[in-house]
Each structure stands twice: as C-alpha cells, then as structure tokens.
C-alpha cells in the first residue's frame, strides 16, 4: 500500500500541495523501482473515503494525488508495467469511486480495488459488485478487473463494537463468512480475494482490531506457529477443494419448490479433469438451522393454515408455539 503522510510535508496530512505531492510521487516511484519485477500489486492509499484521509475524506484531492503517482509510474519505462490499483475504498463507495473515474484513473489503474466490509454475510456484496461494474462500464468499454483488497470480520467479544457499528462475530461465523466471501468473490468474477487478517493483532478479546485473524496471536513453536481458529481451517479446506480451479461464475440451482430463491447460491468451477464442480450453500433457516432470526428480518414463507411439515419442506422456519409475525418464515439479510 502506498501511504500515508509525512511530517516533513503538509503537516503530515495527505499530500495536497505541489511540494507534498511531488515528494509522495518520488517516494512511490522509488519504492516501486526498488521492488520491481516481483509481481507486487501497488495499492494507492488505504480507505481514503474513511478515517485514513485526514482531516476528512476528499475524493477530489485523492484523485489528484493518485493521478500524479499513476502518471509518474506509466511515464517511467523501467516501472511502467508494474501493477497499480485503487482506490481501496472502505465498502464499495460508488460516489467516491466515480470521482476517481471522472478524473481518468481507469487509464492509469490496472484494476479497481475495494474493501467490501459489512456487518452481515458476504452475499450482499453480489449486488454491490454488480453496481460497481455498471459504474465502470460508463467510463470504459473494456472490462476492468475488480479486486477485493481487504475484507474480514472480527471475533471480538462484547462489549466490542467498532465506531462504524460493526460488531464481533463468533469464530464459527467468521469461518463460514470466510468461505462464503471467497465463493461470492469467485462467482462475481472478483479476481483477487484478500481476507483480513491472517493473525490476531493482539490478545485483548474485546478489542475489535486485535481479533480479525484466522490464527491466534501468540507464537507457539516452529511446527505450529499459531493456534488456528476455525476460519483458518475453512480457508485450508476451501483451497484444498477448489484451489487452482477456474471460477465459471454462478450457476442456476434446479429445485422443485423453494420459497426463497434469493437465499440459495451455487458457484461453478472447472477443476480439470472434472469439467464442472459446484459449491452450493443456503442462507435459509430450516430444520437443523438456527431459526433465531429477529422478527424484523423475517419474511413470510407460507400461507394461512400451513403445517409445520409443509413449512419446513420449503426450507423455512415454523413458529411453534406461535407468538407474532409470520408463523412460517425465512431470513432476510440485513442491508
């Protein structure tokens, strides 16, 4: 990541004067020159639409700096072929990204990078990726790769809450989200998925930033450096099953009767010599599921007088005894 400010320029704020921008360009090109030829992906800043661009986010100022860096890279034959991406937004911030596209950065970036953090599961990113592709198509007739440059869930314990409202999840939920994140990205043709984070940054169980890892913080030994969390096992299992396979996008699920098709997903892969392999999962509550969905996130899944067997046969939840809301329901994801 090419960031941040330098106390010698612009008071340590993101470079915005001519002197500050020139100095940052020299720093960026020197770093790229030193490490050229190693297949490094150079990402321009970190989440400039959020708290990492001081004092407040400024898409125009960011685009000016990113353009200056990009022109210097592409204008230097020694590093012109290096991979340069951005804007690494927190979430898929279409307004911020469009300012960058209006500035012509698609002519300098090799890909659009985003950090699609969200409170719920990864499936809601499918529509967000589609919206981003629609935006990109307005500024480029050629396909532009999308990279998931950073995205994860903290396993911090209560009262852990981030300033943006995201709360911790269980280690089991983190594992489920990791696998589904990579599958969602694959079926959305997102070419690179970087899960945040490999290792817990500390041992405080209630500090969110210290609990994003797939392994625990403390070093054990050379044979088992860090104790794995369930998300590490999920990552290993998914890589052993589908690593090296070519993602072919999403697949139509053939089913006789499912009341909530938006909750069922299938990612298709070519795993030679096996032509078609599928990863299939569902968000629908039902027999064996939690069915603990808050009432505000329940959608009617049946009809008046439906029996428990009929309801559960649809992959839905049945209230027995009935209290309020729909008696037969399925989960509606937040956001």
Number of C-alpha atoms within 10 A of each C-alpha: 14 18 17 16 18 15 9 10 18 16 11 13 17 26 25 17 13 12 12 21 20 16 15 24 23 14 15 20 19 13 13 23 16 10 13 17 12 9 9 12 14 18 21 26 21 23 20 24 22 15 12 18 22 15 10 11 16 16 18 14 18 23 23 17 22 27 22 16 24 22 15 18 23 17 11 12 10 13 19 18 13 21 18 24 27 29 29 26 24 22 18 21 17 15 11 19 25 18 17 22 20 12 15 15 25 19 14 21 24 19 21 25 26 26 24 23 20 21 15 16 20 22 20 15 21 13 11 16 20 12 14 18 17 11 16 22 13 10 15 14 8 8 10 15 17 24 22 22 23 22 21 23 30 28 27 22 17 13 12 19 16 13 7 8 10 16 20 24 21 14 20 13 15 25 21 17 22 25 20 22 23 21 28 25 24 21 21 20 17 19 14 16 19 15 20 19 19 17 20 24 18 16 12 14 17 17 21 24 19 20 27 27 26 30 21 21 20 14 10 11 9 7 6 9 13 17 16 16 19 19 22 20 15 20 18 13 13 17 14 10 13 17 11 12 17 16 23 17 17 20 15 10 12 7 7 7 10 16 18 20 13 13 17 15 21 19 23 22 23 16 17 11 6 9 11 14 19 17 16 15 13 13 19 25 22 20 14 8 12 10 18 10 15 9 13 10 12 20 17 17 22 21 12 8 9 13 14 15 10 15 23 18 15 21 24 28 30 25 15 9 7 10 8 8 13 19 26 28 29 28 24 20 16 11 9
